[in-house]
Amino acid sequence: MEYLGLVFEIIFLAIGVYLYLFVRGFITQKDLGKQAKMDEFRKENGWWLRLAAIALISVMTINIALHIQQLLV
């Protein structure tokens, strides 16, 4: 059961990294219409999405480190 929690923490960390990459503009679309919508969304919501992504990444990194430490002891 302990490993299931660790898997979920890793999934949430991956979501945070993906969200950060999306906000920074590293995730792109081949379809120009969708890309224009993504750019508009980033322009309107970029600052708080970036803060949310950084917060999620930092919390999940700490949780994973503590979880691994707990498993090893």
PDB file of N, CA, C, O and CB in Angstrom:
ATOM      1  N   MET A   1       0.813  -1.190   0.000  1.00  0.00           N
ATOM      2  CA  MET A   1       0.000   0.000   0.000  1.00  0.00           C
ATOM      3  C   MET A   1       0.862   1.262   0.000  1.00  0.00           C
ATOM      4  O   MET A   1       0.478   2.297  -0.545  1.00  0.00           O
ATOM      5  CB  MET A   1      -0.928  -0.006   1.196  1.00  0.00           C
ATOM      6  N   GLU A   2       2.034   1.152   0.623  1.00  0.00           N
ATOM      7  CA  GLU A   2       2.933   2.302   0.652  1.00  0.00           C
ATOM      8  C   GLU A   2       3.414   2.670  -0.753  1.00  0.00           C
ATOM      9  O   GLU A   2       3.605   3.844  -1.071  1.00  0.00           O
ATOM     10  CB  GLU A   2       4.131   2.013   1.557  1.00  0.00           C
ATOM     11  N   TYR A   3       3.604   1.659  -1.574  1.00  0.00           N
ATOM     12  CA  TYR A   3       4.099   1.920  -2.929  1.00  0.00           C
ATOM     13  C   TYR A   3       3.040   2.578  -3.797  1.00  0.00           C
ATOM     14  O   TYR A   3       3.373   3.327  -4.715  1.00  0.00           O
ATOM     15  CB  TYR A   3       4.565   0.627  -3.581  1.00  0.00           C
ATOM     16  N   LEU A   4       1.774   2.312  -3.523  1.00  0.00           N
ATOM     17  CA  LEU A   4       0.689   2.941  -4.276  1.00  0.00           C
ATOM     18  C   LEU A   4       0.681   4.447  -4.041  1.00  0.00           C
ATOM     19  O   LEU A   4       0.473   5.216  -4.979  1.00  0.00           O
ATOM     20  CB  LEU A   4      -0.671   2.332  -3.880  1.00  0.00           C
ATOM     21  N   GLY A   5       0.905   4.875  -2.809  1.00  0.00           N
ATOM     22  CA  GLY A   5       0.999   6.304  -2.507  1.00  0.00           C
ATOM     23  C   GLY A   5       2.166   6.949  -3.224  1.00  0.00           C
ATOM     24  O   GLY A   5       2.059   8.075  -3.711  1.00  0.00           O
ATOM     25  N   LEU A   6       3.279   6.239  -3.289  1.00  0.00           N
ATOM     26  CA  LEU A   6       4.457   6.756  -3.983  1.00  0.00           C
ATOM     27  C   LEU A   6       4.181   6.900  -5.482  1.00  0.00           C
ATOM     28  O   LEU A   6       4.622   7.864  -6.108  1.00  0.00           O
ATOM     29  CB  LEU A   6       5.669   5.829  -3.750  1.00  0.00           C
ATOM     30  N   VAL A   7       3.457   5.950  -6.047  1.00  0.00           N
ATOM     31  CA  VAL A   7       3.112   6.030  -7.474  1.00  0.00           C
ATOM     32  C   VAL A   7       2.241   7.257  -7.739  1.00  0.00           C
ATOM     33  O   VAL A   7       2.456   7.971  -8.718  1.00  0.00           O
ATOM     34  CB  VAL A   7       2.379   4.742  -7.934  1.00  0.00           C
ATOM     35  N   PHE A   8       1.261   7.503  -6.872  1.00  0.00           N
ATOM     36  CA  PHE A   8       0.411   8.676  -7.053  1.00  0.00           C
ATOM     37  C   PHE A   8       1.192   9.975  -6.898  1.00  0.00           C
ATOM     38  O   PHE A   8       0.924  10.944  -7.609  1.00  0.00           O
ATOM     39  CB  PHE A   8      -0.737   8.645  -6.064  1.00  0.00           C
ATOM     40  N   GLU A   9       2.141  10.009  -5.989  1.00  0.00           N
ATOM     41  CA  GLU A   9       2.973  11.199  -5.832  1.00  0.00           C
ATOM     42  C   GLU A   9       3.811  11.445  -7.083  1.00  0.00           C
ATOM     43  O   GLU A   9       3.982  12.589  -7.502  1.00  0.00           O
ATOM     44  CB  GLU A   9       3.882  11.059  -4.605  1.00  0.00           C
ATOM     45  N   ILE A  10       4.327  10.384  -7.675  1.00  0.00           N
ATOM     46  CA  ILE A  10       5.112  10.525  -8.907  1.00  0.00           C
ATOM     47  C   ILE A  10       4.214  10.997 -10.052  1.00  0.00           C
ATOM     48  O   ILE A  10       4.646  11.797 -10.882  1.00  0.00           O
ATOM     49  CB  ILE A  10       5.798   9.183  -9.277  1.00  0.00           C
ATOM     50  N   ILE A  11       2.973  10.512 -10.106  1.00  0.00           N
ATOM     51  CA  ILE A  11       2.031  10.954 -11.141  1.00  0.00           C
ATOM     52  C   ILE A  11       1.737  12.442 -10.985  1.00  0.00           C
ATOM     53  O   ILE A  11       1.721  13.176 -11.972  1.00  0.00           O
ATOM     54  CB  ILE A  11       0.715  10.137 -11.073  1.00  0.00           C
ATOM     55  N   PHE A  12       1.504  12.894  -9.750  1.00  0.00           N
ATOM     56  CA  PHE A  12       1.238  14.313  -9.529  1.00  0.00           C
ATOM     57  C   PHE A  12       2.467  15.168  -9.838  1.00  0.00           C
ATOM     58  O   PHE A  12       2.329  16.296 -10.312  1.00  0.00           O
ATOM     59  CB  PHE A  12       0.788  14.546  -8.088  1.00  0.00           C
ATOM     60  N   LEU A  13       3.657  14.648  -9.578  1.00  0.00           N
ATOM     61  CA  LEU A  13       4.878  15.360  -9.954  1.00  0.00           C
ATOM     62  C   LEU A  13       4.959  15.500 -11.469  1.00  0.00           C
ATOM     63  O   LEU A  13       5.316  16.564 -11.973  1.00  0.00           O
ATOM     64  CB  LEU A  13       6.126  14.629  -9.413  1.00  0.00           C
ATOM     65  N   ALA A  14       4.633  14.438 -12.199  1.00  0.00           N
ATOM     66  CA  ALA A  14       4.658  14.498 -13.662  1.00  0.00           C
ATOM     67  C   ALA A  14       3.624  15.500 -14.182  1.00  0.00           C
ATOM     68  O   ALA A  14       3.887  16.208 -15.154  1.00  0.00           O
ATOM     69  CB  ALA A  14       4.396  13.102 -14.263  1.00  0.00           C
ATOM     70  N   ILE A  15       2.462  15.565 -13.548  1.00  0.00           N
ATOM     71  CA  ILE A  15       1.446  16.553 -13.942  1.00  0.00           C
ATOM     72  C   ILE A  15       1.977  17.964 -13.723  1.00  0.00           C
ATOM     73  O   ILE A  15       1.781  18.836 -14.570  1.00  0.00           O
ATOM     74  CB  ILE A  15       0.133  16.344 -13.143  1.00  0.00           C
ATOM     75  N   GLY A  16       2.642  18.197 -12.606  1.00  0.00           N
ATOM     76  CA  GLY A  16       3.217  19.507 -12.333  1.00  0.00           C
ATOM     77  C   GLY A  16       4.285  19.900 -13.344  1.00  0.00           C
ATOM     78  O   GLY A  16       4.336  21.048 -13.783  1.00  0.00           O
ATOM     79  N   VAL A  17       5.139  18.947 -13.714  1.00  0.00           N
ATOM     80  CA  VAL A  17       6.183  19.223 -14.710  1.00  0.00           C
ATOM     81  C   VAL A  17       5.552  19.516 -16.065  1.00  0.00           C
ATOM     82  O   VAL A  17       5.976  20.439 -16.760  1.00  0.00           O
ATOM     83  CB  VAL A  17       7.165  18.030 -14.823  1.00  0.00           C
ATOM     84  N   TYR A  18       4.537  18.733 -16.449  1.00  0.00           N
ATOM     85  CA  TYR A  18       3.857  18.962 -17.721  1.00  0.00           C
ATOM     86  C   TYR A  18       3.193  20.336 -17.728  1.00  0.00           C
ATOM     87  O   TYR A  18       3.277  21.059 -18.720  1.00  0.00           O
ATOM     88  CB  TYR A  18       2.812  17.860 -17.984  1.00  0.00           C
ATOM     89  N   LEU A  19       2.539  20.697 -16.637  1.00  0.00           N
ATOM     90  CA  LEU A  19       1.879  21.997 -16.555  1.00  0.00           C
ATOM     91  C   LEU A  19       2.891  23.129 -16.665  1.00  0.00           C
ATOM     92  O   LEU A  19       2.633  24.129 -17.335  1.00  0.00           O
ATOM     93  CB  LEU A  19       1.095  22.117 -15.246  1.00  0.00           C
ATOM     94  N   TYR A  20       4.041  22.980 -16.012  1.00  0.00           N
ATOM     95  CA  TYR A  20       5.081  24.003 -16.099  1.00  0.00           C
ATOM     96  C   TYR A  20       5.621  24.129 -17.524  1.00  0.00           C
ATOM     97  O   TYR A  20       5.821  25.236 -18.025  1.00  0.00           O
ATOM     98  CB  TYR A  20       6.222  23.681 -15.132  1.00  0.00           C
ATOM     99  N   LEU A  21       5.854  22.984 -18.171  1.00  0.00           N
ATOM    100  CA  LEU A  21       6.331  23.028 -19.551  1.00  0.00           C
ATOM    101  C   LEU A  21       5.286  23.636 -20.483  1.00  0.00           C
ATOM    102  O   LEU A  21       5.631  24.341 -21.432  1.00  0.00           O
ATOM    103  CB  LEU A  21       6.702  21.625 -20.026  1.00  0.00           C
ATOM    104  N   PHE A  22       4.024  23.367 -20.217  1.00  0.00           N
ATOM    105  CA  PHE A  22       2.952  23.956 -21.019  1.00  0.00           C
ATOM    106  C   PHE A  22       2.933  25.468 -20.869  1.00  0.00           C
ATOM    107  O   PHE A  22       2.826  26.194 -21.857  1.00  0.00           O
ATOM    108  CB  PHE A  22       1.596  23.371 -20.617  1.00  0.00           C
ATOM    109  N   VAL A  23       3.038  25.944 -19.628  1.00  0.00           N
ATOM    110  CA  VAL A  23       2.988  27.383 -19.378  1.00  0.00           C
ATOM    111  C   VAL A  23       4.198  28.088 -19.973  1.00  0.00           C
ATOM    112  O   VAL A  23       4.082  29.217 -20.450  1.00  0.00           O
ATOM    113  CB  VAL A  23       2.906  27.660 -17.879  1.00  0.00           C
ATOM    114  N   ARG A  24       5.346  27.445 -19.952  1.00  0.00           N
ATOM    115  CA  ARG A  24       6.553  28.049 -20.510  1.00  0.00           C
ATOM    116  C   ARG A  24       6.573  28.026 -22.037  1.00  0.00           C
ATOM    117  O   ARG A  24       7.394  28.708 -22.652  1.00  0.00           O
ATOM    118  CB  ARG A  24       7.774  27.337 -19.979  1.00  0.00           C
ATOM    119  N   GLY A  25       5.676  27.249 -22.660  1.00  0.00           N
ATOM    120  CA  GLY A  25       5.584  27.229 -24.107  1.00  0.00           C
ATOM    121  C   GLY A  25       6.352  26.112 -24.780  1.00  0.00           C
ATOM    122  O   GLY A  25       6.517  26.131 -26.000  1.00  0.00           O
ATOM    123  N   PHE A  26       6.826  25.137 -24.018  1.00  0.00           N
ATOM    124  CA  PHE A  26       7.558  24.024 -24.610  1.00  0.00           C
ATOM    125  C   PHE A  26       6.640  22.971 -25.224  1.00  0.00           C
ATOM    126  O   PHE A  26       7.080  22.173 -26.053  1.00  0.00           O
ATOM    127  CB  PHE A  26       8.433  23.383 -23.570  1.00  0.00           C
ATOM    128  N   ILE A  27       5.368  22.962 -24.823  1.00  0.00           N
ATOM    129  CA  ILE A  27       4.382  22.046 -25.376  1.00  0.00           C
ATOM    130  C   ILE A  27       3.666  22.782 -26.508  1.00  0.00           C
ATOM    131  O   ILE A  27       3.051  23.824 -26.280  1.00  0.00           O
ATOM    132  CB  ILE A  27       3.369  21.547 -24.273  1.00  0.00           C
ATOM    133  N   THR A  28       3.745  22.247 -27.718  1.00  0.00           N
ATOM    134  CA  THR A  28       3.138  22.902 -28.872  1.00  0.00           C
ATOM    135  C   THR A  28       2.232  21.924 -29.609  1.00  0.00           C
ATOM    136  O   THR A  28       2.285  20.714 -29.394  1.00  0.00           O
ATOM    137  CB  THR A  28       4.221  23.455 -29.820  1.00  0.00           C
ATOM    138  N   GLN A  29       1.404  22.480 -30.482  1.00  0.00           N
ATOM    139  CA  GLN A  29       0.492  21.711 -31.321  1.00  0.00           C
ATOM    140  C   GLN A  29       0.854  21.921 -32.774  1.00  0.00           C
ATOM    141  O   GLN A  29       1.351  22.982 -33.150  1.00  0.00           O
ATOM    142  CB  GLN A  29      -0.975  22.112 -31.063  1.00  0.00           C
ATOM    143  N   LYS A  30       0.609  20.920 -33.584  1.00  0.00           N
ATOM    144  CA  LYS A  30       0.843  21.067 -35.027  1.00  0.00           C
ATOM    145  C   LYS A  30      -0.275  21.852 -35.684  1.00  0.00           C
ATOM    146  O   LYS A  30      -0.055  22.559 -36.667  1.00  0.00           O
ATOM    147  CB  LYS A  30       0.977  19.695 -35.693  1.00  0.00           C
ATOM    148  N   ASP A  31      -1.495  21.724 -35.128  1.00  0.00           N
ATOM    149  CA  ASP A  31      -2.651  22.442 -35.658  1.00  0.00           C
ATOM    150  C   ASP A  31      -2.548  23.915 -35.237  1.00  0.00           C
ATOM    151  O   ASP A  31      -2.461  24.211 -34.045  1.00  0.00           O
ATOM    152  CB  ASP A  31      -3.993  21.803 -35.152  1.00  0.00           C
ATOM    153  N   LEU A  32      -2.556  24.831 -36.204  1.00  0.00           N
ATOM    154  CA  LEU A  32      -2.365  26.247 -35.899  1.00  0.00           C
ATOM    155  C   LEU A  32      -3.531  26.831 -35.113  1.00  0.00           C
ATOM    156  O   LEU A  32      -3.331  27.738 -34.304  1.00  0.00           O
ATOM    157  CB  LEU A  32      -2.171  27.029 -37.177  1.00  0.00           C
ATOM    158  N   GLY A  33      -4.736  26.335 -35.332  1.00  0.00           N
ATOM    159  CA  GLY A  33      -5.887  26.823 -34.589  1.00  0.00           C
ATOM    160  C   GLY A  33      -5.791  26.480 -33.113  1.00  0.00           C
ATOM    161  O   GLY A  33      -6.043  27.322 -32.252  1.00  0.00           O
ATOM    162  N   LYS A  34      -5.426  25.245 -32.830  1.00  0.00           N
ATOM    163  CA  LYS A  34      -5.255  24.828 -31.439  1.00  0.00           C
ATOM    164  C   LYS A  34      -4.077  25.553 -30.797  1.00  0.00           C
ATOM    165  O   LYS A  34      -4.132  25.916 -29.622  1.00  0.00           O
ATOM    166  CB  LYS A  34      -5.051  23.307 -31.354  1.00  0.00           C
ATOM    167  N   GLN A  35      -3.016  25.761 -31.568  1.00  0.00           N
ATOM    168  CA  GLN A  35      -1.845  26.466 -31.035  1.00  0.00           C
ATOM    169  C   GLN A  35      -2.208  27.902 -30.682  1.00  0.00           C
ATOM    170  O   GLN A  35      -1.735  28.419 -29.669  1.00  0.00           O
ATOM    171  CB  GLN A  35      -0.683  26.443 -32.052  1.00  0.00           C
ATOM    172  N   ALA A  36      -3.032  28.555 -31.487  1.00  0.00           N
ATOM    173  CA  ALA A  36      -3.455  29.924 -31.195  1.00  0.00           C
ATOM    174  C   ALA A  36      -4.288  29.960 -29.912  1.00  0.00           C
ATOM    175  O   ALA A  36      -4.143  30.879 -29.106  1.00  0.00           O
ATOM    176  CB  ALA A  36      -4.262  30.509 -32.378  1.00  0.00           C
ATOM    177  N   LYS A  37      -5.159  28.967 -29.717  1.00  0.00           N
ATOM    178  CA  LYS A  37      -5.954  28.898 -28.484  1.00  0.00           C
ATOM    179  C   LYS A  37      -5.067  28.658 -27.270  1.00  0.00           C
ATOM    180  O   LYS A  37      -5.286  29.241 -26.208  1.00  0.00           O
ATOM    181  CB  LYS A  37      -7.009  27.788 -28.586  1.00  0.00           C
ATOM    182  N   MET A  38      -4.067  27.801 -27.430  1.00  0.00           N
ATOM    183  CA  MET A  38      -3.140  27.542 -26.335  1.00  0.00           C
ATOM    184  C   MET A  38      -2.360  28.798 -25.967  1.00  0.00           C
ATOM    185  O   MET A  38      -2.172  29.090 -24.786  1.00  0.00           O
ATOM    186  CB  MET A  38      -2.179  26.417 -26.708  1.00  0.00           C
ATOM    187  N   ASP A  39      -1.906  29.540 -26.971  1.00  0.00           N
ATOM    188  CA  ASP A  39      -1.164  30.766 -26.710  1.00  0.00           C
ATOM    189  C   ASP A  39      -2.031  31.797 -26.004  1.00  0.00           C
ATOM    190  O   ASP A  39      -1.570  32.476 -25.087  1.00  0.00           O
ATOM    191  CB  ASP A  39      -0.621  31.342 -28.007  1.00  0.00           C
ATOM    192  N   GLU A  40      -3.286  31.917 -26.428  1.00  0.00           N
ATOM    193  CA  GLU A  40      -4.207  32.849 -25.789  1.00  0.00           C
ATOM    194  C   GLU A  40      -4.461  32.445 -24.335  1.00  0.00           C
ATOM    195  O   GLU A  40      -4.487  33.295 -23.446  1.00  0.00           O
ATOM    196  CB  GLU A  40      -5.534  32.912 -26.566  1.00  0.00           C
ATOM    197  N   PHE A  41      -4.646  31.146 -24.099  1.00  0.00           N
ATOM    198  CA  PHE A  41      -4.864  30.652 -22.738  1.00  0.00           C
ATOM    199  C   PHE A  41      -3.650  30.931 -21.862  1.00  0.00           C
ATOM    200  O   PHE A  41      -3.790  31.347 -20.712  1.00  0.00           O
ATOM    201  CB  PHE A  41      -5.171  29.146 -22.753  1.00  0.00           C
ATOM    202  N   ARG A  42      -2.450  30.700 -22.410  1.00  0.00           N
ATOM    203  CA  ARG A  42      -1.224  30.980 -21.656  1.00  0.00           C
ATOM    204  C   ARG A  42      -1.087  32.453 -21.352  1.00  0.00           C
ATOM    205  O   ARG A  42      -0.642  32.830 -20.268  1.00  0.00           O
ATOM    206  CB  ARG A  42      -0.003  30.501 -22.423  1.00  0.00           C
ATOM    207  N   LYS A  43      -1.469  33.293 -22.305  1.00  0.00           N
ATOM    208  CA  LYS A  43      -1.352  34.729 -22.112  1.00  0.00           C
ATOM    209  C   LYS A  43      -2.284  35.209 -21.001  1.00  0.00           C
ATOM    210  O   LYS A  43      -1.915  36.083 -20.217  1.00  0.00           O
ATOM    211  CB  LYS A  43      -1.657  35.466 -23.416  1.00  0.00           C
ATOM    212  N   GLU A  44      -3.483  34.645 -20.931  1.00  0.00           N
ATOM    213  CA  GLU A  44      -4.460  35.070 -19.925  1.00  0.00           C
ATOM    214  C   GLU A  44      -4.184  34.480 -18.546  1.00  0.00           C
ATOM    215  O   GLU A  44      -4.404  35.150 -17.538  1.00  0.00           O
ATOM    216  CB  GLU A  44      -5.851  34.685 -20.368  1.00  0.00           C
ATOM    217  N   ASN A  45      -3.709  33.243 -18.483  1.00  0.00           N
ATOM    218  CA  ASN A  45      -3.603  32.533 -17.208  1.00  0.00           C
ATOM    219  C   ASN A  45      -2.193  32.107 -16.845  1.00  0.00           C
ATOM    220  O   ASN A  45      -2.007  31.311 -15.926  1.00  0.00           O
ATOM    221  CB  ASN A  45      -4.472  31.333 -17.236  1.00  0.00           C
ATOM    222  N   GLY A  46      -1.213  32.615 -17.540  1.00  0.00           N
ATOM    223  CA  GLY A  46       0.142  32.114 -17.371  1.00  0.00           C
ATOM    224  C   GLY A  46       0.742  32.328 -16.002  1.00  0.00           C
ATOM    225  O   GLY A  46       1.417  31.438 -15.486  1.00  0.00           O
ATOM    226  N   TRP A  47       0.519  33.483 -15.395  1.00  0.00           N
ATOM    227  CA  TRP A  47       1.202  33.788 -14.137  1.00  0.00           C
ATOM    228  C   TRP A  47       0.727  32.890 -13.010  1.00  0.00           C
ATOM    229  O   TRP A  47       1.562  32.403 -12.248  1.00  0.00           O
ATOM    230  CB  TRP A  47       0.988  35.244 -13.758  1.00  0.00           C
ATOM    231  N   TRP A  48      -0.550  32.648 -12.866  1.00  0.00           N
ATOM    232  CA  TRP A  48      -1.016  31.812 -11.752  1.00  0.00           C
ATOM    233  C   TRP A  48      -0.821  30.329 -12.058  1.00  0.00           C
ATOM    234  O   TRP A  48      -0.642  29.532 -11.137  1.00  0.00           O
ATOM    235  CB  TRP A  48      -2.497  32.096 -11.452  1.00  0.00           C
ATOM    236  N   LEU A  49      -0.853  29.945 -13.336  1.00  0.00           N
ATOM    237  CA  LEU A  49      -0.566  28.551 -13.678  1.00  0.00           C
ATOM    238  C   LEU A  49       0.895  28.210 -13.389  1.00  0.00           C
ATOM    239  O   LEU A  49       1.206  27.107 -12.940  1.00  0.00           O
ATOM    240  CB  LEU A  49      -0.891  28.283 -15.157  1.00  0.00           C
ATOM    241  N   ARG A  50       1.773  29.152 -13.647  1.00  0.00           N
ATOM    242  CA  ARG A  50       3.189  28.922 -13.359  1.00  0.00           C
ATOM    243  C   ARG A  50       3.413  28.769 -11.859  1.00  0.00           C
ATOM    244  O   ARG A  50       4.163  27.894 -11.427  1.00  0.00           O
ATOM    245  CB  ARG A  50       4.046  30.075 -13.910  1.00  0.00           C
ATOM    246  N   LEU A  51       2.763  29.620 -11.064  1.00  0.00           N
ATOM    247  CA  LEU A  51       2.880  29.499  -9.613  1.00  0.00           C
ATOM    248  C   LEU A  51       2.317  28.172  -9.119  1.00  0.00           C
ATOM    249  O   LEU A  51       2.908  27.527  -8.253  1.00  0.00           O
ATOM    250  CB  LEU A  51       2.164  30.658  -8.927  1.00  0.00           C
ATOM    251  N   ALA A  52       1.176  27.763  -9.666  1.00  0.00           N
ATOM    252  CA  ALA A  52       0.571  26.492  -9.271  1.00  0.00           C
ATOM    253  C   ALA A  52       1.470  25.321  -9.648  1.00  0.00           C
ATOM    254  O   ALA A  52       1.619  24.375  -8.873  1.00  0.00           O
ATOM    255  CB  ALA A  52      -0.807  26.330  -9.921  1.00  0.00           C
ATOM    256  N   ALA A  53       2.068  25.379 -10.830  1.00  0.00           N
ATOM    257  CA  ALA A  53       2.955  24.298 -11.267  1.00  0.00           C
ATOM    258  C   ALA A  53       4.197  24.209 -10.392  1.00  0.00           C
ATOM    259  O   ALA A  53       4.614  23.114 -10.015  1.00  0.00           O
ATOM    260  CB  ALA A  53       3.361  24.501 -12.725  1.00  0.00           C
ATOM    261  N   ILE A  54       4.784  25.344 -10.071  1.00  0.00           N
ATOM    262  CA  ILE A  54       5.977  25.348  -9.220  1.00  0.00           C
ATOM    263  C   ILE A  54       5.638  24.842  -7.827  1.00  0.00           C
ATOM    264  O   ILE A  54       6.408  24.087  -7.234  1.00  0.00           O
ATOM    265  CB  ILE A  54       6.584  26.760  -9.139  1.00  0.00           C
ATOM    266  N   ALA A  55       4.489  25.253  -7.300  1.00  0.00           N
ATOM    267  CA  ALA A  55       4.069  24.780  -5.975  1.00  0.00           C
ATOM    268  C   ALA A  55       3.844  23.276  -5.990  1.00  0.00           C
ATOM    269  O   ALA A  55       4.277  22.576  -5.075  1.00  0.00           O
ATOM    270  CB  ALA A  55       2.786  25.502  -5.519  1.00  0.00           C
ATOM    271  N   LEU A  56       3.168  22.771  -7.024  1.00  0.00           N
ATOM    272  CA  LEU A  56       2.910  21.339  -7.119  1.00  0.00           C
ATOM    273  C   LEU A  56       4.212  20.546  -7.239  1.00  0.00           C
ATOM    274  O   LEU A  56       4.373  19.508  -6.598  1.00  0.00           O
ATOM    275  CB  LEU A  56       2.003  21.044  -8.315  1.00  0.00           C
ATOM    276  N   ILE A  57       5.126  21.034  -8.050  1.00  0.00           N
ATOM    277  CA  ILE A  57       6.419  20.351  -8.211  1.00  0.00           C
ATOM    278  C   ILE A  57       7.186  20.329  -6.891  1.00  0.00           C
ATOM    279  O   ILE A  57       7.745  19.300  -6.512  1.00  0.00           O
ATOM    280  CB  ILE A  57       7.266  21.041  -9.304  1.00  0.00           C
ATOM    281  N   SER A  58       7.212  21.452  -6.202  1.00  0.00           N
ATOM    282  CA  SER A  58       7.996  21.499  -4.958  1.00  0.00           C
ATOM    283  C   SER A  58       7.376  20.617  -3.877  1.00  0.00           C
ATOM    284  O   SER A  58       8.099  19.901  -3.183  1.00  0.00           O
ATOM    285  CB  SER A  58       8.107  22.947  -4.450  1.00  0.00           C
ATOM    286  N   VAL A  59       6.063  20.653  -3.721  1.00  0.00           N
ATOM    287  CA  VAL A  59       5.415  19.835  -2.697  1.00  0.00           C
ATOM    288  C   VAL A  59       5.572  18.349  -3.016  1.00  0.00           C
ATOM    289  O   VAL A  59       5.862  17.554  -2.121  1.00  0.00           O
ATOM    290  CB  VAL A  59       3.923  20.200  -2.579  1.00  0.00           C
ATOM    291  N   MET A  60       5.389  17.971  -4.257  1.00  0.00           N
ATOM    292  CA  MET A  60       5.505  16.557  -4.610  1.00  0.00           C
ATOM    293  C   MET A  60       6.947  16.073  -4.491  1.00  0.00           C
ATOM    294  O   MET A  60       7.170  14.918  -4.128  1.00  0.00           O
ATOM    295  CB  MET A  60       4.989  16.320  -6.031  1.00  0.00           C
ATOM    296  N   THR A  61       7.915  16.909  -4.781  1.00  0.00           N
ATOM    297  CA  THR A  61       9.310  16.517  -4.633  1.00  0.00           C
ATOM    298  C   THR A  61       9.637  16.254  -3.159  1.00  0.00           C
ATOM    299  O   THR A  61      10.304  15.274  -2.825  1.00  0.00           O
ATOM    300  CB  THR A  61      10.239  17.606  -5.207  1.00  0.00           C
ATOM    301  N   ILE A  62       9.164  17.134  -2.295  1.00  0.00           N
ATOM    302  CA  ILE A  62       9.378  16.931  -0.857  1.00  0.00           C
ATOM    303  C   ILE A  62       8.662  15.669  -0.385  1.00  0.00           C
ATOM    304  O   ILE A  62       9.226  14.880   0.374  1.00  0.00           O
ATOM    305  CB  ILE A  62       8.886  18.158  -0.053  1.00  0.00           C
ATOM    306  N   ASN A  63       7.418  15.475  -0.833  1.00  0.00           N
ATOM    307  CA  ASN A  63       6.669  14.278  -0.446  1.00  0.00           C
ATOM    308  C   ASN A  63       7.352  12.997  -0.902  1.00  0.00           C
ATOM    309  O   ASN A  63       7.419  12.024  -0.151  1.00  0.00           O
ATOM    310  CB  ASN A  63       5.266  14.336  -1.016  1.00  0.00           C
ATOM    311  N   ILE A  64       7.857  12.994  -2.124  1.00  0.00           N
ATOM    312  CA  ILE A  64       8.534  11.806  -2.643  1.00  0.00           C
ATOM    313  C   ILE A  64       9.808  11.528  -1.846  1.00  0.00           C
ATOM    314  O   ILE A  64      10.091  10.380  -1.503  1.00  0.00           O
ATOM    315  CB  ILE A  64       8.865  11.983  -4.141  1.00  0.00           C
ATOM    316  N   ALA A  65      10.568  12.572  -1.554  1.00  0.00           N
ATOM    317  CA  ALA A  65      11.802  12.386  -0.786  1.00  0.00           C
ATOM    318  C   ALA A  65      11.494  11.833   0.607  1.00  0.00           C
ATOM    319  O   ALA A  65      12.173  10.917   1.072  1.00  0.00           O
ATOM    320  CB  ALA A  65      12.574  13.718  -0.671  1.00  0.00           C
ATOM    321  N   LEU A  66      10.492  12.372   1.263  1.00  0.00           N
ATOM    322  CA  LEU A  66      10.124  11.876   2.584  1.00  0.00           C
ATOM    323  C   LEU A  66       9.560  10.456   2.524  1.00  0.00           C
ATOM    324  O   LEU A  66       9.811   9.640   3.412  1.00  0.00           O
ATOM    325  CB  LEU A  66       9.109  12.807   3.225  1.00  0.00           C
ATOM    326  N   HIS A  67       8.802  10.174   1.474  1.00  0.00           N
ATOM    327  CA  HIS A  67       8.224   8.844   1.319  1.00  0.00           C
ATOM    328  C   HIS A  67       9.322   7.796   1.099  1.00  0.00           C
ATOM    329  O   HIS A  67       9.279   6.717   1.690  1.00  0.00           O
ATOM    330  CB  HIS A  67       7.227   8.828   0.147  1.00  0.00           C
ATOM    331  N   ILE A  68      10.287   8.111   0.264  1.00  0.00           N
ATOM    332  CA  ILE A  68      11.394   7.177   0.020  1.00  0.00           C
ATOM    333  C   ILE A  68      12.218   6.994   1.291  1.00  0.00           C
ATOM    334  O   ILE A  68      12.646   5.883   1.604  1.00  0.00           O
ATOM    335  CB  ILE A  68      12.297   7.682  -1.138  1.00  0.00           C
ATOM    336  N   GLN A  69      12.439   8.086   2.022  1.00  0.00           N
ATOM    337  CA  GLN A  69      13.172   7.992   3.283  1.00  0.00           C
ATOM    338  C   GLN A  69      12.431   7.097   4.263  1.00  0.00           C
ATOM    339  O   GLN A  69      13.049   6.295   4.962  1.00  0.00           O
ATOM    340  CB  GLN A  69      13.385   9.386   3.892  1.00  0.00           C
ATOM    341  N   GLN A  70      11.120   7.229   4.318  1.00  0.00           N
ATOM    342  CA  GLN A  70      10.315   6.408   5.214  1.00  0.00           C
ATOM    343  C   GLN A  70      10.355   4.928   4.798  1.00  0.00           C
ATOM    344  O   GLN A  70      10.375   4.043   5.654  1.00  0.00           O
ATOM    345  CB  GLN A  70       8.863   6.916   5.234  1.00  0.00           C
ATOM    346  N   LEU A  71      10.368   4.668   3.510  1.00  0.00           N
ATOM    347  CA  LEU A  71      10.421   3.286   3.046  1.00  0.00           C
ATOM    348  C   LEU A  71      11.755   2.625   3.336  1.00  0.00           C
ATOM    349  O   LEU A  71      11.807   1.416   3.564  1.00  0.00           O
ATOM    350  CB  LEU A  71      10.142   3.230   1.570  1.00  0.00           C
ATOM    351  N   LEU A  72      12.837   3.394   3.332  1.00  0.00           N
ATOM    352  CA  LEU A  72      14.165   2.836   3.548  1.00  0.00           C
ATOM    353  C   LEU A  72      14.476   2.602   5.019  1.00  0.00           C
ATOM    354  O   LEU A  72      15.365   1.816   5.347  1.00  0.00           O
ATOM    355  CB  LEU A  72      15.199   3.744   2.955  1.00  0.00           C
ATOM    356  N   VAL A  73      13.766   3.266   5.895  1.00  0.00           N
ATOM    357  CA  VAL A  73      14.046   3.106   7.344  1.00  0.00           C
ATOM    358  C   VAL A  73      13.262   1.975   7.919  1.00  0.00           C
ATOM    359  O   VAL A  73      13.368   1.694   9.113  1.00  0.00           O
ATOM    360  CB  VAL A  73      13.729   4.383   8.115  1.00  0.00           C
TER     361      VAL A  73
END
